[in-house]
Amino acid sequence: MIRIVLADDHPVVRTGLRAMLAGNPDLDVIGEATTPNDALALATDLRPDVMLMDLQFGTDQTGADATRRIRALPAPPAVLVLTNYDTDGDILGAVEAGASGYLLKDAPPEELIAAIRAAAAGETALAPAIAGRLLARMRSPQPSLSTRETEVLRLVADGATNSDIATRLHISDATVKSHLVHIYTKLGVSSRTAAVATARDTGILR
């Protein structure tokens, strides 16, 4: 019997998953968590074989944060991410946190069930499209911004003007412009909007 905990903040998702898994005699849902902290507590108390983990819970902590903490436990369960989020940054962040697999919520039921069984057996369970993108990302060098450049870009993402950024970071407008030029060059873009979008896609910004 594979013992499963569902970690998702949407009741309808948990109910649907529980109903879908109930038709499989080797799968048993033993608990439900609505926050990352709940997920960690249930992983500790119930010692499931597999955690089905969403990425976003509407809290400061994410599913990737919970996954990292759960995988640091003694004899931890496998964590299988099941989410709507499919940016490269989300995928890589979850895998780096220790997730055994990554599936999207529109995956066919049989694919999810096979992934649960694979994760419980200690195997990696990535959706084919996710595996291909992860491999491509690992093969290609990713842009890297300095700490200051990341600060500037985060303020840009928040809607700050160059003058706002200069005031917040105690630097001149000219220095802000210089940072933006470096950011655009590193990310291969030519606008503030494109820089923010690319940074989010690659995981530089959440």
C-alpha positions as CSV (number, residue, x, y, z in Angstrom):
1,M,0.0,0.0,0.0
2,I,1.3,3.5,-1.0
3,R,0.4,6.0,1.7
4,I,-0.2,9.5,0.3
5,V,-0.6,13.0,1.7
6,L,-2.2,15.7,-0.4
7,A,-0.8,19.2,0.0
8,D,-2.9,21.8,-1.8
9,D,-4.8,24.9,-0.5
10,H,-7.8,24.3,-2.8
11,P,-10.4,22.0,-1.3
12,V,-11.9,21.1,-4.7
13,V,-8.5,19.9,-5.9
14,R,-7.9,17.8,-2.8
15,T,-11.4,16.3,-3.1
16,G,-10.9,15.5,-6.8
17,L,-7.6,13.9,-6.2
18,R,-8.9,11.8,-3.3
19,A,-11.8,10.6,-5.4
20,M,-9.6,9.8,-8.4
21,L,-7.1,7.9,-6.3
22,A,-9.8,6.0,-4.3
23,G,-10.3,3.6,-7.3
24,N,-6.8,2.2,-6.9
25,P,-6.5,-0.5,-4.2
26,D,-2.7,0.1,-3.8
27,L,-3.1,3.9,-3.1
28,D,-4.3,5.3,0.3
29,V,-4.7,9.0,1.0
30,I,-3.9,9.3,4.7
31,G,-3.9,13.1,5.1
32,E,-4.5,16.5,3.6
33,A,-2.4,19.7,4.2
34,T,-3.5,23.2,3.3
35,T,-0.2,25.1,4.0
36,P,3.5,24.3,3.6
37,N,3.8,24.1,7.4
38,D,0.9,21.6,7.6
39,A,2.7,19.5,4.9
40,L,5.9,19.4,6.9
41,A,3.9,18.4,10.1
42,L,2.0,15.6,8.4
43,A,5.2,14.4,6.7
44,T,6.7,14.1,10.2
45,D,3.7,12.7,12.0
46,L,2.1,10.4,9.4
47,R,5.3,9.3,7.6
48,P,3.7,8.9,4.2
49,D,5.4,7.3,1.2
50,V,4.5,10.1,-1.2
51,M,3.5,13.7,-0.8
52,L,1.5,15.3,-3.6
53,M,2.7,18.9,-3.4
54,D,1.3,22.1,-5.0
55,L,3.8,24.9,-5.6
56,Q,1.8,28.0,-4.6
57,F,-0.3,28.2,-1.3
58,G,-1.0,31.9,-1.1
59,T,1.6,32.2,1.7
60,D,5.2,33.5,1.9
61,Q,6.4,29.8,1.8
62,T,6.0,27.8,-1.4
63,G,5.7,24.1,-2.2
64,A,9.4,24.2,-3.1
65,D,10.2,25.5,0.4
66,A,8.2,22.7,2.0
67,T,9.7,20.1,-0.3
68,R,13.2,21.2,0.8
69,R,12.3,20.9,4.5
70,I,10.5,17.6,4.0
71,R,13.4,16.0,2.1
72,A,15.7,17.0,5.0
73,L,13.8,14.8,7.4
74,P,15.1,11.4,8.4
75,A,13.7,8.8,6.0
76,P,11.7,11.4,4.1
77,P,8.8,10.6,1.8
78,A,9.1,11.2,-2.0
79,V,7.6,14.5,-3.0
80,L,5.7,14.7,-6.3
81,V,4.9,18.2,-7.4
82,L,1.4,18.6,-9.0
83,T,0.8,22.2,-10.1
84,N,-0.4,24.7,-12.7
85,Y,2.9,26.4,-12.8
86,D,5.3,25.4,-15.6
87,T,8.0,28.0,-15.9
88,D,11.5,26.8,-16.1
89,G,12.3,28.5,-12.8
90,D,9.5,26.7,-11.0
91,I,10.5,23.3,-12.4
92,L,14.2,23.7,-11.6
93,G,13.4,25.1,-8.2
94,A,11.3,22.1,-7.3
95,V,13.8,19.6,-8.6
96,E,16.6,21.3,-6.8
97,A,14.5,21.2,-3.6
98,G,14.4,17.5,-3.9
99,A,11.1,16.7,-5.7
100,S,11.1,13.2,-7.2
101,G,8.7,14.3,-10.0
102,Y,6.9,17.2,-11.5
103,L,3.4,17.0,-13.2
104,L,0.9,19.6,-14.3
105,K,-2.7,19.4,-13.0
106,D,-4.0,18.8,-16.5
107,A,-2.0,15.5,-16.7
108,P,-4.2,12.5,-17.5
109,P,-5.2,10.5,-14.4
110,E,-3.2,7.4,-15.5
111,E,-0.1,9.5,-15.8
112,L,-0.5,10.9,-12.3
113,I,-1.1,7.4,-10.9
114,A,2.0,6.0,-12.7
115,A,4.0,8.9,-11.4
116,I,2.9,8.2,-7.8
117,R,3.9,4.6,-8.1
118,A,7.2,5.5,-9.6
119,A,8.0,8.1,-6.9
120,A,7.1,5.5,-4.2
121,A,9.6,3.1,-5.8
122,G,12.3,5.7,-5.6
123,E,12.2,6.6,-9.3
124,T,12.1,10.0,-11.0
125,A,8.7,10.9,-12.4
126,L,8.8,13.8,-14.7
127,A,6.1,14.5,-17.4
128,P,7.8,14.0,-20.8
129,A,7.4,17.7,-21.7
130,I,8.8,18.8,-18.4
131,A,11.8,16.4,-18.7
132,G,12.7,17.8,-22.1
133,R,12.6,21.4,-20.9
134,L,14.6,20.6,-17.8
135,L,17.3,18.8,-19.9
136,A,17.4,21.7,-22.3
137,R,17.8,24.2,-19.5
138,M,20.6,22.2,-17.9
139,R,22.4,22.0,-21.2
140,S,22.2,25.8,-21.9
141,P,24.0,28.3,-19.8
142,Q,21.6,30.5,-17.8
143,P,22.0,34.3,-17.3
144,S,23.2,35.3,-13.9
145,L,22.6,38.8,-12.4
146,S,24.6,40.4,-9.6
147,T,22.8,41.0,-6.3
148,R,22.5,44.7,-7.1
149,E,21.1,44.0,-10.6
150,T,18.6,41.6,-9.1
151,E,17.5,44.3,-6.6
152,V,17.1,46.8,-9.4
153,L,15.1,44.4,-11.5
154,R,12.9,43.5,-8.5
155,L,12.0,47.1,-8.1
156,V,11.3,47.4,-11.8
157,A,8.9,44.5,-11.5
158,D,7.2,46.3,-8.6
159,G,6.6,49.3,-11.0
160,A,9.3,51.6,-9.7
161,T,10.7,54.3,-12.0
162,N,14.4,54.9,-12.4
163,S,14.1,57.8,-10.0
164,D,12.3,55.7,-7.4
165,I,15.0,53.0,-7.7
166,A,17.8,55.6,-7.3
167,T,16.1,56.9,-4.2
168,R,15.4,53.4,-2.7
169,L,19.0,52.1,-3.3
170,H,20.8,55.4,-2.6
171,I,22.4,55.5,-6.1
172,S,22.2,58.0,-9.0
173,D,19.8,57.8,-11.9
174,A,22.8,57.2,-14.2
175,T,23.9,54.2,-12.1
176,V,20.3,52.8,-12.4
177,K,20.5,53.2,-16.2
178,S,23.8,51.5,-16.2
179,H,22.5,48.5,-14.2
180,L,19.5,48.3,-16.6
181,V,21.8,48.2,-19.6
182,H,23.8,45.3,-18.0
183,I,20.5,43.5,-17.1
184,Y,19.2,43.8,-20.7
185,T,22.4,42.6,-22.2
186,K,22.6,39.6,-19.8
187,L,19.0,38.6,-20.4
188,G,19.1,39.3,-24.2
189,V,16.1,41.7,-24.0
190,S,15.5,45.4,-24.9
191,S,12.8,46.6,-22.5
192,R,11.8,46.6,-18.9
193,T,8.8,44.5,-19.5
194,A,10.8,41.8,-21.3
195,A,13.5,41.8,-18.7
196,V,10.9,41.1,-15.9
197,A,9.2,38.4,-18.0
198,T,12.5,36.7,-18.8
199,A,13.7,36.9,-15.2
200,R,10.5,35.3,-14.0
201,D,10.6,32.5,-16.6
202,T,14.2,31.7,-15.6
203,G,13.6,31.8,-11.9
204,I,15.7,34.9,-11.2
205,L,12.5,36.6,-9.9
206,R,9.4,35.0,-8.5
